[in-house]
Amino acid sequence: MIVVEVVFLVIFWTWLGSALLFLRNTILPRLPLLDTPEHYGLPAQTVRFPATDGQWLEGWKIPAESSRGWIIICHGLGANRSHVLPLAAGLHANRFSVFVFDFRGHGGSAGRCSSFGWHEQLDLEGALAFLGAEADVPARPYGIIGVSMGAVVALAVASSDERIGAVVAESPYHNLEQSLRRHVRLFYPWLPNIPFGWYLSSTYRMRFGVWPRRIDCRRFAARLTPRPLLLIGGSEDIRVPVAWMEEVFASAQAPKQLWIVEGAGHLDAFSKESSGYVERVAKLLSNCL
């Protein structure tokens, strides 16, 4: 009987410790907006709008004269809309109108917690609804660009929402459950995957109401056709390996492109190949918007 009690206590306290560790990492430091559209000469308007669950979000609406179409840019985990301004400026110079916003718990948006791509889908759906109600935004498909977590959200929403006419996804994980376990190994290498990987999945399920394995970019990519997909990754990305990108690419139907930037780490593709990045993205989106 004592052995059973000891085993139970070990399992319980191990699970509790891993659960608290995981929950602490869902609340990220809120980085300030480090840049402004004015710095790039962009005619931006600050807007506030609700996600589809009512969470208030903040963004910049950046119209272009003689616009070739509207593009929504989704930032990555722990970042905010100011981090994607260089890309927004490059696209605006190519006559695209751009909309950038902060996910919940980031930048100027409300909330404190990140779900790594699940509840954030409600934020993108809110952005689509907001743009659709704006009188100066034409009723035609939007292009969407997402980086890291933003790429996952872009793929997930686009898989079921045909208001999105094309997707550019940089460094999306292929499956959230495996991504969580990989990041545990990267940041806490002294923790064994078994049983801590199981504990993480069950904690995520209790916190966010869904098993993390359901958030799978391979499944999302398979539903995009006939809309085009451009996947971008870095050859030196240890957080989202090239093999994961290749799995997502293999799941998608044509038209699709995979661009692996040599020497780039996680989210380094734009800084390594900024002109080529904008050129590829502009070419793809101008053909379908």
RAMOQUI-V981297 format. One record per pair of residues at least 24 apart in sequence whose ideal C-beta (glycine too) atoms are under 7 Angstrom apart, sorted by the first residue. I is the first residue (numbers start at 1). J is the second residue. D is the distance in whole Angstrom. If there is no record, write none. Layout:
i->I j->J d->D
i->I j->J d->D
//
This chain:
i->14 j->195 d->7
i->15 j->199 d->5
i->18 j->196 d->5
i->18 j->199 d->4
i->18 j->200 d->6
i->19 j->199 d->6
i->19 j->203 d->4
i->22 j->200 d->5
i->22 j->203 d->5
i->23 j->203 d->7
i->23 j->207 d->7
i->26 j->113 d->5
i->26 j->114 d->6
i->27 j->112 d->6
i->27 j->113 d->6
i->28 j->78 d->5
i->28 j->105 d->7
i->28 j->114 d->6
i->30 j->106 d->7
i->31 j->78 d->7
i->31 j->79 d->7
i->31 j->80 d->6
i->33 j->80 d->6
i->33 j->82 d->4
i->33 j->107 d->6
i->33 j->108 d->7
i->34 j->82 d->5
i->35 j->82 d->4
i->35 j->85 d->5
i->37 j->62 d->6
i->37 j->85 d->7
i->40 j->85 d->6
i->40 j->89 d->4
i->42 j->88 d->7
i->42 j->89 d->6
i->42 j->92 d->6
i->49 j->126 d->6
i->49 j->130 d->4
i->50 j->126 d->6
i->51 j->104 d->7
i->51 j->122 d->4
i->51 j->123 d->5
i->51 j->126 d->4
i->52 j->122 d->5
i->52 j->125 d->5
i->52 j->126 d->5
i->52 j->129 d->7
i->53 j->122 d->5
i->55 j->104 d->5
i->55 j->110 d->6
i->55 j->111 d->6
i->56 j->109 d->7
i->56 j->110 d->5
i->57 j->101 d->6
i->57 j->102 d->6
i->57 j->104 d->7
i->57 j->109 d->4
i->57 j->123 d->6
i->57 j->126 d->6
i->58 j->101 d->7
i->58 j->102 d->5
i->58 j->107 d->7
i->58 j->108 d->4
i->58 j->109 d->5
i->59 j->99 d->6
i->59 j->100 d->6
i->59 j->101 d->3
i->59 j->102 d->7
i->59 j->127 d->7
i->60 j->100 d->5
i->61 j->99 d->6
i->62 j->88 d->6
i->62 j->92 d->6
i->62 j->97 d->7
i->62 j->98 d->4
i->62 j->99 d->7
i->63 j->97 d->5
i->63 j->136 d->7
i->64 j->92 d->5
i->64 j->95 d->5
i->64 j->96 d->6
i->64 j->97 d->5
i->66 j->95 d->6
i->67 j->95 d->6
i->67 j->96 d->7
i->67 j->97 d->4
i->68 j->95 d->5
i->68 j->96 d->5
i->68 j->286 d->6
i->68 j->289 d->6
i->69 j->96 d->6
i->69 j->140 d->7
i->69 j->143 d->6
i->69 j->285 d->7
i->69 j->289 d->3
i->70 j->97 d->5
i->70 j->99 d->6
i->70 j->131 d->6
i->70 j->137 d->6
i->70 j->142 d->5
i->71 j->96 d->5
i->71 j->98 d->5
i->71 j->142 d->7
i->71 j->143 d->4
i->71 j->144 d->7
i->71 j->145 d->6
i->71 j->285 d->6
i->72 j->99 d->5
i->72 j->127 d->6
i->72 j->142 d->6
i->72 j->144 d->5
i->73 j->98 d->6
i->73 j->100 d->5
i->73 j->145 d->5
i->74 j->124 d->6
i->74 j->144 d->7
i->74 j->146 d->4
i->74 j->150 d->3
i->74 j->153 d->6
i->74 j->154 d->5
i->75 j->103 d->7
i->75 j->147 d->6
i->75 j->150 d->5
i->76 j->147 d->5
i->76 j->148 d->3
i->76 j->149 d->5
i->76 j->150 d->5
i->76 j->267 d->6
i->77 j->114 d->6
i->77 j->116 d->7
i->77 j->148 d->6
i->77 j->149 d->4
i->79 j->106 d->7
i->80 j->106 d->5
i->80 j->107 d->3
i->81 j->107 d->6
i->86 j->270 d->7
i->87 j->270 d->6
i->90 j->274 d->7
i->90 j->278 d->4
i->91 j->278 d->6
i->91 j->281 d->7
i->91 j->282 d->6
i->94 j->278 d->7
i->94 j->282 d->4
i->96 j->285 d->7
i->99 j->127 d->7
i->99 j->131 d->6
i->101 j->127 d->5
i->115 j->208 d->5
i->116 j->149 d->6
i->116 j->176 d->6
i->117 j->149 d->5
i->117 j->152 d->4
i->117 j->153 d->6
i->117 j->156 d->7
i->117 j->176 d->6
i->117 j->215 d->5
i->118 j->208 d->5
i->118 j->210 d->6
i->118 j->215 d->6
i->119 j->208 d->7
i->120 j->149 d->7
i->120 j->153 d->5
i->121 j->153 d->5
i->121 j->156 d->5
i->121 j->157 d->5
i->124 j->153 d->5
i->124 j->157 d->5
i->125 j->157 d->6
i->128 j->161 d->7
i->128 j->163 d->6
i->141 j->165 d->3
i->141 j->289 d->6
i->143 j->285 d->4
i->143 j->289 d->5
i->145 j->281 d->7
i->146 j->170 d->7
i->147 j->171 d->7
i->147 j->267 d->6
i->148 j->267 d->6
i->152 j->215 d->7
i->152 j->217 d->6
i->155 j->217 d->5
i->155 j->220 d->4
i->155 j->221 d->6
i->156 j->220 d->5
i->158 j->224 d->6
i->159 j->220 d->4
i->159 j->223 d->4
i->159 j->224 d->6
i->160 j->223 d->7
i->165 j->227 d->6
i->165 j->288 d->5
i->165 j->289 d->6
i->166 j->227 d->6
i->166 j->228 d->5
i->166 j->284 d->6
i->166 j->285 d->6
i->166 j->288 d->5
i->166 j->289 d->7
i->167 j->224 d->6
i->167 j->227 d->7
i->167 j->229 d->5
i->168 j->230 d->5
i->168 j->232 d->7
i->168 j->281 d->5
i->168 j->284 d->7
i->169 j->229 d->7
i->169 j->231 d->5
i->170 j->232 d->4
i->170 j->267 d->7
i->170 j->269 d->6
i->171 j->233 d->6
i->171 j->234 d->7
i->171 j->237 d->6
i->171 j->240 d->4
i->171 j->266 d->6
i->171 j->267 d->6
i->172 j->217 d->5
i->172 j->248 d->6
i->173 j->217 d->7
i->173 j->240 d->6
i->173 j->244 d->6
i->174 j->216 d->7
i->174 j->217 d->5
i->174 j->218 d->6
i->174 j->244 d->4
i->174 j->247 d->5
i->174 j->248 d->5
i->175 j->213 d->6
i->175 j->216 d->5
i->176 j->212 d->4
i->176 j->215 d->4
i->177 j->201 d->6
i->177 j->212 d->4
i->177 j->213 d->4
i->180 j->212 d->6
i->186 j->238 d->7
i->186 j->239 d->7
i->217 j->248 d->5
i->218 j->247 d->6
i->218 j->248 d->5
i->218 j->251 d->4
i->221 j->248 d->5
i->221 j->251 d->5
i->221 j->252 d->4
i->222 j->251 d->5
i->222 j->252 d->6
i->222 j->253 d->7
i->224 j->252 d->6
i->225 j->253 d->4
i->228 j->255 d->4
i->228 j->256 d->7
i->228 j->284 d->6
i->228 j->288 d->6
i->229 j->256 d->5
i->230 j->257 d->5
i->230 j->259 d->7
i->230 j->280 d->7
i->230 j->281 d->7
i->230 j->284 d->5
i->231 j->257 d->7
i->231 j->258 d->5
i->232 j->259 d->5
i->232 j->261 d->7
i->232 j->269 d->5
i->233 j->260 d->5
i->234 j->261 d->5
i->234 j->264 d->3
i->234 j->265 d->5
i->234 j->266 d->6
i->234 j->268 d->5
i->234 j->269 d->6
i->235 j->260 d->5
i->235 j->261 d->7
i->235 j->262 d->5
i->235 j->263 d->6
i->235 j->264 d->6
i->236 j->263 d->6
i->236 j->264 d->6
i->236 j->265 d->5
i->237 j->264 d->7
i->237 j->265 d->6
i->237 j->266 d->5
i->239 j->266 d->4
i->240 j->266 d->6
//
